């Protein structure tokens, strides 16, 4: 057997594929997985039938076709359809480069051309996209085009996510069985219940162990994830864009290109998978060089805008070390609650008779950046914009409006006049005011998302493309502005939007106890420096639970640290403590926002463990999170993977320590609460250090440095 084509070549670690390119048809993918001893390091042995690059009926595949579509035409007075529904592509070119592989093919009888692009990414992930071109007269209707790659047969457990508002990215697992498992996102954005990714792994895989292969669709519209196994062939994993009826109809010479579909493999569990994703994000041009400490005033004032009160909050924010002050919803015309004003992007003259300039100048005079909230894609029925242009909303019929949600509809960005209006208004506000940062929100799903330009036909595909164009254009006009993606909290978090923003709002849930799980699982996909994590008021506005400052601040410590709290109501001692936490985050920020996230297993279900290890294996900051009462007094061992096994390290408490909580035993082997023991990296990885039972809702931080 001729050796297969390996990509990427050279044996570099990461995610790789093996291709059988001998036949006239499109290549067969023999393997997708870790190339560190995987695709490029394994002997050339038979791997079974593999998976055709494009799963076609003509190749003997009875599973879900990767391409689904057909030709439509008019013959006389009769519409014909269903032709060219089964393709048979032959390879016309293979173009391998060190970091890119291109494969092209054609089906002359169907009048179609095909191209596949593979790219190897920093961090070790792989991304793939397909392009289909209609080369014949007439129209070809694309129902779906997805990327699906083979999975090794011992990856038999599936992890994905679900959720709701204020509880995004809740994990769920099941066994792979024969048949098709499909997760469809039909809300016009990834959604609060988004699958986010699908991960297949060996039995019992976890954060620090098991072989895994994950897939994520880098697209901010409708999407699909798929896992399929049948009795005749192996398992495949993949995804793509979910196309609504008639969204993509190709005339002669026109093409449809899928979103990038991202694959990452790791031999060391979910933390290894996360490291692949994070490495890619940290190489993006839009990646933040440093994430400022933010104060957002939403939970402090809601719609009750008062310039004197906001100045006082800004003064307190500057005193505790905040670097960016963000004015949230409510600054624009007629916006006294959430029932009116969306779409009218002018400063409200009644609330702000002198405009926002004086507040922005006050904030900047205190040494902070000034940020502003927008929701450009939405409109309230009670707005000047809707009264003037009721036809500008997304709707499936001219005589029927979609159900309202949050008192708003979505604007049709695919209409040039809507796009131009929004661009002009955003540009005007950002030109008139000294704005350093924009929080871009999207607070409802796209229901009956049809366009009046198309007689009500679906337009989510075009809407998503228009959103990207709008954000790209306004970014190019204001290159010094930083951007945050928010969508009812974490409803639009994907690699498509991460190419364009510096921050995401992880969830509208600011309760620190709930945030522990939301942030833990969100950081499986997203590097922690993107994930907005705020210190809320002592009593949560969302759940009514009350937590101490140290627990709230330590929970926010590992993300894009911020504050969501009316600091004019904070006590003097809380302000002192908050100042210390801001300074602590700033001190550790270089480590937290560049290192590898680790989540070692805990022997106690009442305890979560997590931390960050520097890329040079020189330093770590670990968190022991006591969520609730433990059922025993044994404490837990906190293992620290990823340090240099031959190096000796010193362990020390970091942050406030309540000594009454450590009276049962010394918290670190052979040391008191501030002077840590000296331990090797090998011992830390294999045995760890011991932390006794702590009080519920406390976080214990341990700093690991070279001895």
LINNOR-V652219 format. One line per field, one symbol per residue. phi: phi as a letter, one per 40 degrees, with the letter a starting at -180 (. if undefined). A space follows every 50 residues. Layout:
phi: ???
This chain:
phi: .cdccbaccggccibbbbbcbccccddbccabicccgbdcbcccbcbgcg bddbcbdccgcbcdccbbaacbabbgcbcbagcfcbcacbcbabbcbdba bbbbaabcccgbbbbbbbbcbdghcbbbabbbbcbbcgbbcccaabcabc bccccbbbbabbiadgacfccabaccbchbbbbbbbcgadgcbccgabbb acdgdbcbahcbbbbaccacbcaabababbcbaccbbaiiccccdgcbbc cdgcbbbcccbbbabacbgccccdccccccccccccdccacccbbbcdcc bfcccaccccccccdcdccchcbabbccdhcbdgccaccagdhbcbcccc cbdcgcddcdccccccgbcbbacbbccbacdcacccccbcccccacacba bcdcafgabccccccdccdccccccdccccccbccbabcbbabaccbfcb bccbggcdacdcccccddcccccccccbccccbbcbafhccbbacccccb bbabccaccbcccccdcccdcccccbdccccdbbcccdbcccbgcbbccc ccccccdcbccabbacccccccccccccdcccccccccddccbbcccbbc cbcbccbbbaabbcccgcaabbbbbccacccabcgbcbcbchccccccbb badbgdbccccbccaccbdgaccbbccbbcccccccbgbcbcdbcdgbbb bbcbbcc
